[in-house]
Amino acid sequence: MGSTRRSILAAGAAAAATRVFAQQASNSGPGKFYERGPVRIYYEEAGSGFPLLLLPGGGLNSTIAFFTGNSPFNAIEEFKGEYRSITADLRNAPTGQSTGPVEVDRPWESYADDQLGLMDHLGIDKFAVMGFCIGGPFIWSLLKRAPNRIPAAVLAQPVGWRPEMRDPKYPGTFWKGWPAQITAKRPEIPLETAEQFTTNMFETNSDFVFTVTRDFVRSCQNPVLILPDDVPAHPLAVAMECAMLAPKAEVSVFPWKEPKERIPLAVRQIHSFLKAHRSA
């Protein structure tokens, strides 16, 4: 083989290898994994500044993709210019990359373990938090577990309990499809286990915001900003009750998502709220 031909083939092989590695990198996404025993949490970071944990909506299929899909606005893009924004796929979200055991006896606590564990992994002590949808109950759980670490919390369109959710056909029972979805993705998880997980999480002693009592909210000294919604899974009455009970609560204009021209007003309020409390 002539030297010219060898050079051409070598260059072609190098170019092909470069394309393969580039494709692998693009497919892997911009995030990383935090691992703790059998738990593996996929997370992403953007920006710099005071740490802000962003909890996406989507029920038990809460993933980072929420912010570019169903979110009223892209919180990652909105806050990365001023905050070290951190977000993650929920453990065992069917369309996400985070995995771990299905802890039937402590469903809400297992998610708080992941969220606080991620911040510990990143070396972050104090952080603000903003959560959409199911992020509301998650935030109350975090405020109960680690009140001294969270100077400010924003609950946007939070979920809450209403008696109609006892009807399996009620559109607000957003957890009903998860057991079949996760067992289809991970056959090693028995359907009965997944069903018991959601039963313990949402239907056993269900009330109010699922994770804490009214007495806890009444005693909570952390500043919270609540942006209410009024759809089957996001009851206005529960969001406003939280705003009335929490001694350091603020509430946005309502409705804040419609017309869409109101969203920038709500976002400005979030910025002002976080800035006022992040140095506490």
Residue pairs with C-beta under 8 A, 6 or more apart in sequence:
29 42
29 44
29 97
30 44
31 42
31 43
31 44
31 45
31 64
31 97
32 42
32 43
32 44
33 40
33 41
33 42
33 43
33 97
34 40
34 41
34 43
34 88
34 117
34 118
34 121
34 122
35 41
36 113
36 117
36 121
38 100
38 101
39 91
39 99
39 100
39 101
39 113
39 114
39 117
40 98
40 99
40 100
41 88
41 89
41 91
41 98
41 100
41 114
41 117
41 118
42 64
42 88
42 89
42 96
42 97
42 98
43 86
43 87
43 88
43 89
43 118
44 64
44 76
44 86
44 87
44 88
45 84
45 85
45 86
45 122
46 76
46 77
46 80
46 85
47 79
47 80
47 81
47 82
47 83
47 84
47 85
48 83
48 84
49 82
49 83
49 84
50 82
50 83
50 84
50 127
50 128
50 274
50 278
51 83
51 84
51 86
51 119
51 122
51 124
51 126
51 127
51 128
52 79
52 83
52 84
52 85
52 86
52 127
52 128
52 129
52 130
52 274
53 86
53 87
53 115
53 118
53 119
53 127
53 128
53 129
53 130
54 67
54 75
54 76
54 79
54 85
54 86
54 87
54 129
54 130
54 131
55 62
55 87
55 115
55 129
55 130
55 131
55 132
55 134
55 135
55 138
55 139
56 62
56 63
56 64
56 65
56 66
56 67
56 71
56 87
56 90
56 132
56 133
56 135
57 66
57 70
57 71
57 131
57 132
57 133
57 134
57 135
57 156
57 157
58 66
58 70
58 90
58 93
58 133
58 134
59 133
59 134
59 159
59 174
59 175
59 178
59 233
60 90
60 92
60 93
60 94
60 134
60 174
60 175
60 178
60 182
60 198
61 90
61 93
61 94
61 95
61 96
61 178
61 181
62 89
62 90
62 93
62 96
62 133
62 134
62 135
63 89
63 90
63 93
63 95
63 96
64 76
64 87
64 88
64 89
64 96
65 95
66 132
67 74
67 75
67 76
67 77
67 87
68 74
71 132
72 132
72 156
72 157
72 257
72 263
73 263
73 267
75 85
75 130
75 132
76 85
76 87
78 267
79 85
79 130
82 271
83 128
83 274
86 118
86 119
86 122
86 124
86 127
88 98
88 114
88 115
88 118
89 96
89 97
89 98
90 96
90 98
90 111
90 114
91 98
91 99
91 100
91 110
91 111
91 114
92 98
92 99
92 100
92 102
92 182
92 186
92 189
94 178
94 181
94 182
94 184
94 185
98 114
99 186
100 110
100 114
101 110
102 182
102 189
102 193
102 194
102 197
103 109
103 110
103 197
104 193
104 196
104 197
104 200
105 200
107 197
107 198
107 200
107 201
108 137
108 138
108 141
108 201
108 210
108 211
109 141
111 138
111 141
112 138
112 141
112 142
112 145
115 138
115 142
116 142
116 145
116 146
116 149
119 125
119 127
119 149
125 149
126 149
126 150
126 151
127 149
127 150
128 150
128 151
128 152
128 153
128 154
128 274
128 277
128 278
129 139
129 142
129 150
129 152
129 153
129 154
130 153
130 154
130 155
130 156
130 270
131 138
131 139
131 153
131 154
131 155
131 156
131 158
132 156
132 157
133 156
133 157
133 158
133 159
133 233
133 234
134 159
135 155
135 156
135 158
136 155
136 156
136 157
136 158
136 159
136 160
136 209
136 239
137 158
137 159
137 209
137 210
137 211
138 211
139 153
139 155
139 158
139 224
140 209
140 211
140 212
140 216
140 217
141 211
141 212
142 150
142 153
143 150
143 153
143 212
143 220
143 222
143 224
144 211
144 212
144 216
147 220
147 221
147 222
150 222
151 222
151 223
151 277
151 278
151 279
151 280
152 222
152 223
152 224
152 225
152 273
152 274
152 276
152 277
152 278
152 280
153 222
153 223
153 224
153 225
154 224
154 225
154 226
154 227
154 270
154 273
154 274
155 224
155 225
155 226
155 227
155 239
155 242
156 227
156 229
157 227
157 228
157 229
157 231
157 234
157 257
158 209
158 226
158 228
158 229
158 234
158 238
158 239
158 242
159 174
159 209
159 210
159 233
159 234
160 208
160 209
160 210
160 234
160 235
160 237
160 238
160 239
161 206
161 207
161 208
161 209
161 210
161 235
161 238
162 172
162 232
162 235
162 237
162 238
164 170
164 172
164 232
165 172
165 173
165 202
165 206
166 203
167 173
168 176
170 232
171 232
171 233
172 231
172 232
172 233
172 235
173 202
174 233
175 198
175 201
175 202
176 198
178 194
178 198
179 191
179 194
179 195
179 197
179 198
180 191
180 194
182 189
182 194
183 189
183 190
183 191
183 194
201 210
202 210
207 213
208 214
208 238
208 241
209 217
209 238
209 242
214 241
214 245
217 242
217 245
217 246
218 245
218 246
218 247
220 246
220 247
220 248
221 247
221 248
222 248
223 248
223 249
223 250
223 273
223 276
223 277
223 280
224 242
224 246
224 248
224 249
224 250
225 249
225 250
225 251
225 252
225 269
225 270
225 273
226 239
226 240
226 242
226 243
226 249
226 250
226 251
226 252
227 251
227 252
227 256
227 266
227 270
228 234
228 236
228 239
228 240
228 243
228 251
228 252
228 254
228 256
229 236
229 239
229 255
229 257
230 236
230 254
230 255
236 254
240 251
242 249
243 249
243 250
243 251
250 273
252 266
252 269
253 262
253 265
253 266
253 269
255 262
256 262
256 263
256 265
256 266
257 263
257 266
